[in-house]
Amino acid sequence: AFGTSGLGEITERIYRKEDSNLGWRRLLFSLCLFNAVIHERKKYDALGWNLPYEFTSSDLEVAILNLEILLQGETEIPWTALRYLIGEVVYGGRVTDYWDRRCLNGMLVRFYRPAIM
């Protein structure tokens, strides 16, 4: 299972998960890229985020677990549920500024949409 190491690392085994469906690899890659952008914005202080936020590797780990759970047994990708859980709960739970939350969710819409499939 993901997260047994506690390091939040994405391994080849996770990426090439055998029982995956519905574009697991594309969704996982997009989520990892979103995570990287979130962390990169922290380097620019007030130009990146209005307030400093402590995003951690556990945020990515929880987001991947949510992705895995939401895709189990589904015939269609639940885009709205994915974006809500990741944007409002996992990452957005740390974001307190309205404009930062708006920015985060705006970026997530670009990374999690049917066009990536």
C-alpha positions as CSV (number, residue, x, y, z in Angstrom):
1,A,0.0,0.0,0.0
2,F,1.1,3.6,-0.6
3,G,2.6,5.4,2.3
4,T,4.2,2.4,4.1
5,S,7.6,4.1,4.0
6,G,6.2,7.4,5.3
7,L,8.3,9.4,2.9
8,G,5.5,10.3,0.4
9,E,7.5,8.9,-2.5
10,I,5.9,7.8,-5.7
11,T,7.5,4.5,-6.7
12,E,7.3,2.7,-10.0
13,R,5.1,0.1,-8.3
14,I,2.5,2.7,-7.4
15,Y,2.7,4.3,-10.9
16,R,2.3,0.9,-12.7
17,K,-0.4,-0.4,-10.3
18,E,-1.8,-3.5,-12.0
19,D,-5.4,-3.2,-10.9
20,S,-5.6,0.4,-12.0
21,N,-8.2,1.7,-14.4
22,L,-9.7,4.9,-15.7
23,G,-6.4,6.5,-16.6
24,W,-4.7,6.0,-13.2
25,R,-1.3,6.9,-14.6
26,R,-2.4,10.2,-16.2
27,L,-4.4,11.2,-13.1
28,L,-1.5,10.3,-10.8
29,F,1.0,12.2,-13.0
30,S,-1.3,15.2,-13.1
31,L,-1.7,15.1,-9.3
32,C,2.1,15.0,-8.8
33,L,2.6,17.9,-11.2
34,F,-0.1,19.9,-9.3
35,N,1.7,19.1,-6.0
36,A,5.0,20.3,-7.5
37,V,3.5,23.6,-8.6
38,I,2.0,24.1,-5.2
39,H,5.4,23.7,-3.6
40,E,7.2,25.7,-6.2
41,R,4.9,28.7,-5.5
42,K,6.1,28.8,-1.9
43,K,9.5,29.9,-3.1
44,Y,8.1,33.2,-4.2
45,D,6.8,34.3,-0.8
46,A,4.0,36.9,-1.2
47,L,4.1,36.5,-5.0
48,G,3.4,32.8,-4.8
49,W,0.9,32.8,-1.9
50,N,-0.5,35.7,0.1
51,L,0.2,33.7,3.3
52,P,2.8,31.1,4.0
53,Y,1.4,27.5,4.1
54,E,3.1,24.3,5.3
55,F,2.3,21.8,2.5
56,T,3.9,18.5,3.2
57,S,4.5,15.2,1.5
58,S,1.6,13.8,3.5
59,D,-0.7,16.0,1.5
60,L,0.3,14.3,-1.7
61,E,0.1,10.9,0.0
62,V,-3.5,11.6,1.2
63,A,-4.5,13.0,-2.2
64,I,-3.2,9.8,-3.9
65,L,-5.1,7.6,-1.4
66,N,-8.3,9.6,-2.1
67,L,-7.7,9.2,-5.8
68,E,-7.4,5.5,-5.4
69,I,-10.5,5.2,-3.3
70,L,-12.6,7.4,-5.6
71,L,-11.6,5.4,-8.7
72,Q,-12.4,1.9,-7.2
73,G,-15.4,0.4,-9.0
74,E,-16.2,3.5,-11.0
75,T,-17.0,3.5,-14.7
76,E,-16.5,7.3,-15.0
77,I,-14.0,9.6,-13.4
78,P,-15.8,11.6,-10.6
79,W,-14.2,14.9,-11.5
80,T,-16.2,17.1,-9.2
81,A,-15.5,14.8,-6.2
82,L,-11.8,14.6,-7.0
83,R,-11.5,18.3,-7.3
84,Y,-13.4,19.0,-4.1
85,L,-11.5,16.5,-2.0
86,I,-8.1,17.5,-3.3
87,G,-8.7,21.2,-3.6
88,E,-10.9,21.9,-0.6
89,V,-10.0,19.2,1.8
90,V,-6.5,17.9,1.3
91,Y,-4.6,21.0,0.1
92,G,-7.3,23.6,0.7
93,G,-7.6,22.6,4.4
94,R,-4.4,24.5,5.0
95,V,-5.3,27.5,2.9
96,T,-7.0,30.3,4.8
97,D,-6.8,33.2,2.4
98,Y,-9.7,33.5,0.0
99,W,-7.5,34.5,-3.0
100,D,-5.0,31.7,-2.3
101,R,-7.9,29.2,-2.1
102,R,-9.3,30.6,-5.4
103,C,-5.9,30.3,-7.0
104,L,-5.3,26.8,-5.7
105,N,-8.7,25.6,-7.0
106,G,-8.2,27.4,-10.3
107,M,-4.9,25.6,-10.8
108,L,-6.4,22.3,-9.9
109,V,-9.1,22.7,-12.5
110,R,-6.3,22.9,-15.1
111,F,-4.7,19.7,-13.8
112,Y,-7.8,17.7,-13.2
113,R,-10.2,17.9,-16.2
114,P,-11.4,15.5,-18.9
115,A,-8.9,17.0,-21.4
116,I,-6.0,15.4,-19.7
117,M,-7.3,12.0,-20.6
